Amino acid sequence: MRAVWRAARAAVRRRGLQTVVIALVTLTSTTAIVMALGLLDAASAPFDKAFARQRGPHVTAAFDPDRVSDAQLARAARRPGVEATAGPFAQAAVELPRETTNFGLGTDLTVVGRADPAGPVDRLDLWAGRWATRPGEVVLNRQSDWTADDLGKTLRVPSGPELTIVGFAFDLSRSADAWVAPGQIAALRPTATQMMFRFTDASSPDRLRTGLDAVTEGLPRDALTASRSYLTLKNQIGSSAKAYTPYLMAFGILGVVVAVLIVANVVSGAVISGFRHIGILKALGFTPGQVVAVYLAMISVPAVVGCALGTVAGNLLARPFFEFVFSGPDAGVFHGSVSLAPWVNALALLGMPAVCLLAALAPAARAHRLSAARAISAGSAPRGGRARGIQRRLAGSRLPRAVSLGIGLPFARPGRSALTLAAVLLGVTTVTFATGLATTMTRFGEAGRDAFQVTVYVGRYDKGTEIRPTHGDLALQSLLRSLPGAQEVTARADVEVRRAGSSEKVMLEGRRGDRPQLDSVLTKGRWTHRTGEVVAGSAFLRQNDLRVGDRMRLEKGGRHETVAIVGEYMHNDRRLVVTDQATVTALAPPEKPIAYHVKLRDGADPAAYARAARAADPGLSPDPVGANTVTQTIVASASALTVMLALVAALGVFNTAVLNTRDRRRDLGMLKSIGMTPRQVTVMTVTSMAALGALGSLLGIPLGMAGHRLVVPRMADAVDITLPSFMTDVWQPSALLALAPAGVAIAVLGAYIPARRAARLTVAEVLRNE
Amino acid sequence: MIAEESRGEAVVRLDGVHKEYGETTALDGVTLEIRSGEAVAVMGPSGCGKSTLLNMIAGLDRPSGGTIVVHGENVGELSEKGLALYRRRRIGMIFQFFNLVDDLSALDNVALAAQLTGSPARQARRRALELFDELGIADRRNAYPAVLSGGERQRVAVARALMNRPALLLADEPTGALDSRSGEQVMDLLLDLNQIGQTLILVTHDAHLARRCASRLVELGDGRVTGEHTLEPSA
């Protein structure tokens, strides 16, 4: 064993470059795999992870306190099938007037009286301040990536108490908008009792229904007034993460396959190029088993070092990368709750060296069988008469000889060339797929972005006090239109209404002014022409099983209007419907616009306009339109993954070029001895890989396009939107032409350094040693 | 077939040539002159610097000191590209182990030398075929090196060396890897070439080869010239 280790150590030292290449490829591949698998894991079940961490309730139920007592509910919670419960908690519905500061919670709040944020079910993440323990205190449900600036401010409940915000807690289950101490809830006039259940079997809606039926079996009839299952919540919350999943899956799978291919290529190449060494070991008296052991040990050293360093690098890069990916308005719900799973590290640390050893086994077995004399005389793997017809045709072609020799080189080692081609092909597929995705996302993000540059909100808050505008609605619109730089002004009002026959609320948005369509991208039908017409988001139509041309009755208070759906536009809000201001007024006469969207003339400065608007009326909050973070996130993360995978593919080419030039040192020496210039050597070596690169482009581009066609519609489906064709048809001839050199670029990037090295070979030294 | 040189003019001049590999001295102040049309054999024990001397003249390696002038070109001062062009234009090299490209046919191996200079494939193959005819291996032109005998391989190597009509033919142990019969054939070939005016420098252990083919013998020992003799042509 000592002899084996000594021989392996000597081989590692002697083959410095090969050792470095193996370590580098395994390092990069492991880094990519750790990140890709980590992302796959994080994207596949982010809700489940966060939900499990908070021990979220499988069912949140509201009971009528007039029909069932807390003691009865506590007894019911002990029925078989119930794993754990939280409650009973008194629950109040608080309606805030629109002009009251609601801290982003909306106007209809669910407030629950709860003694502490912990417990066996629904463990809240109290991320700022403290829990409400006394009357007059409230904790708001807010995600931790928001600001905690509102701590200490006051929430005014109409004809009720004033509540000081003492903390912010995040509850993924959305069991309440705010929590107060049990002693405070009576002042808010609770109308329900909240119970939260975890069941031993919560695998399907049917099982959940069975569990809830068992709980309510002994309770008075109609005691249960409402319930919500975590599966419904999961579907709602997970939709944004589901949008990321198809594309992360695509990148993850590509990363794993590229890495495995490269490792197999590097390792088998290292063994094949060391045949003379094998012969010498056998001649010295090493048994075939010992020779295989030397080779496996020789490969394991750099592979294990590369894997270990790659795992560390993957962990270091994953944290900021995950924060980057899981940020933004939608996926941000998982921000901070996503981390690298331990199994990913374990798999990388054990799996990658195992892949290296497996890849080395086949060629090592060849070394096992080879006779010492043959191995020594061959020097490298015996070459047969492969593809000599191609060489002959190339020799007779009009191409410069260095180029035709280079094109012929891959045919001398078809197996190695096939592995390299596969790596380049996947690299090109990745680049193509990512380019298409980035184009789609950019068009998605940019659609309608020139519709307005500044949003002017009505009302401004100064030290907790709201300052209302001095101008009325129509006067405000005229004022904003008259300010320097303004070209178009469109007013927007929001009102919550109810669709007849449905318990779901509908957010009706009324628009009035120069550009009622604003940034909405119409995918079907037309925009509204008259009062009583609406345009609905694709998510709303799918959710409610409606189509363009259908009619629906909307109700608000005692008023109702029947509206016609005349168009569908691209939007993932399941509640949003757009109409004109007159329709909003017909349903809710007091509702006035809450914002004005201003399109500026070309060259006008949004910041200057915002200053002018603020100066014109102190009751306005102008807000220039910011960057689209979701689009930026996807485009930037796709770019980072593409660069990494292209780099790994280039390393594969680098390795093949190193091995090929090593195998052909004698030929290179001879070619130089008969007058091949260093430039011709470089051209020949680079051409040999560029030929594979060109073929990689030819095959990889259609594969990348197919990936784009497969993934993008699934991303859109996940968030219930229909993408217009100009966002999905991104493959114009100019785009394809720009992608064509991708494979060649990857190949040249990988081959250039070995080619230059080959060009600098000292002929006498090579020929003497060979 | 052979470059026209007026016999007697010095084509190679070595003046105090040194070559060191780390702490090992391979050549230690070699001064030598070789005239056009001469056939010079370099002999000496293993490790005396014979092959190093040949490599220096061929521009395959650079001297650590001294000057090597071949046809007026100071080889030591040439750039890498200059050396490649020098080898292409001036030098034909024959190796002990042939150094043919396994993946190319015998004909394409020979044509390669001309194609690297930019000659069209058809023209290069035509010239290669002429050489195959002259060297008596025309029937083996489409064979690959693996199926050729040692003597045939060396003839292909000679043809390749002559392809660009070199001023200087350098042979490093040209019969070292051949059986005696093939060795004799190669010796005859070299002798014929020299007799029609080809300048030849031959590195060998084989005294018989030296006597057969060379008109002058240079003896090397420990990197130095230890003796020079004129050789009588043998029968």
HADDOCK unambig.tbl for C-alpha pairs under 7 A between the chains (distance, minus, plus):
assign (segid A and resid 385 and name CA) (segid B and resid 103 and name CA) 6.78 0.50 0.50
assign (segid A and resid 388 and name CA) (segid B and resid 103 and name CA) 6.37 0.50 0.50
assign (segid A and resid 391 and name CA) (segid B and resid 104 and name CA) 6.72 0.50 0.50
assign (segid A and resid 395 and name CA) (segid B and resid 108 and name CA) 6.70 0.50 0.50
assign (segid A and resid 395 and name CA) (segid B and resid 121 and name CA) 6.86 0.50 0.50
assign (segid A and resid 396 and name CA) (segid B and resid 121 and name CA) 5.18 0.50 0.50
assign (segid A and resid 396 and name CA) (segid B and resid 122 and name CA) 6.90 0.50 0.50
assign (segid A and resid 397 and name CA) (segid B and resid 121 and name CA) 6.68 0.50 0.50
assign (segid A and resid 398 and name CA) (segid B and resid 120 and name CA) 6.78 0.50 0.50
assign (segid A and resid 398 and name CA) (segid B and resid 121 and name CA) 6.81 0.50 0.50
assign (segid A and resid 400 and name CA) (segid B and resid 118 and name CA) 6.92 0.50 0.50
assign (segid A and resid 401 and name CA) (segid B and resid 115 and name CA) 5.90 0.50 0.50
assign (segid A and resid 401 and name CA) (segid B and resid 116 and name CA) 5.87 0.50 0.50
assign (segid A and resid 667 and name CA) (segid B and resid 101 and name CA) 6.06 0.50 0.50
assign (segid A and resid 670 and name CA) (segid B and resid 99 and name CA) 6.16 0.50 0.50
assign (segid A and resid 672 and name CA) (segid B and resid 84 and name CA) 6.68 0.50 0.50
assign (segid A and resid 673 and name CA) (segid B and resid 60 and name CA) 6.55 0.50 0.50
assign (segid A and resid 673 and name CA) (segid B and resid 87 and name CA) 6.62 0.50 0.50
assign (segid A and resid 674 and name CA) (segid B and resid 87 and name CA) 6.08 0.50 0.50
assign (segid A and resid 674 and name CA) (segid B and resid 88 and name CA) 5.62 0.50 0.50
assign (segid A and resid 674 and name CA) (segid B and resid 113 and name CA) 6.06 0.50 0.50
assign (segid A and resid 675 and name CA) (segid B and resid 84 and name CA) 4.49 0.50 0.50
assign (segid A and resid 675 and name CA) (segid B and resid 85 and name CA) 5.81 0.50 0.50
assign (segid A and resid 675 and name CA) (segid B and resid 87 and name CA) 5.11 0.50 0.50
assign (segid A and resid 675 and name CA) (segid B and resid 88 and name CA) 4.12 0.50 0.50
assign (segid A and resid 676 and name CA) (segid B and resid 84 and name CA) 5.91 0.50 0.50
assign (segid A and resid 676 and name CA) (segid B and resid 116 and name CA) 6.31 0.50 0.50
assign (segid A and resid 677 and name CA) (segid B and resid 81 and name CA) 5.40 0.50 0.50
assign (segid A and resid 677 and name CA) (segid B and resid 84 and name CA) 5.05 0.50 0.50
assign (segid A and resid 678 and name CA) (segid B and resid 80 and name CA) 6.92 0.50 0.50
assign (segid A and resid 678 and name CA) (segid B and resid 81 and name CA) 6.37 0.50 0.50
assign (segid A and resid 762 and name CA) (segid B and resid 60 and name CA) 6.98 0.50 0.50
assign (segid A and resid 762 and name CA) (segid B and resid 61 and name CA) 6.63 0.50 0.50
assign (segid A and resid 763 and name CA) (segid B and resid 60 and name CA) 5.30 0.50 0.50
assign (segid A and resid 763 and name CA) (segid B and resid 61 and name CA) 6.84 0.50 0.50
assign (segid A and resid 764 and name CA) (segid B and resid 55 and name CA) 6.19 0.50 0.50
assign (segid A and resid 764 and name CA) (segid B and resid 60 and name CA) 5.20 0.50 0.50
assign (segid A and resid 764 and name CA) (segid B and resid 61 and name CA) 5.72 0.50 0.50
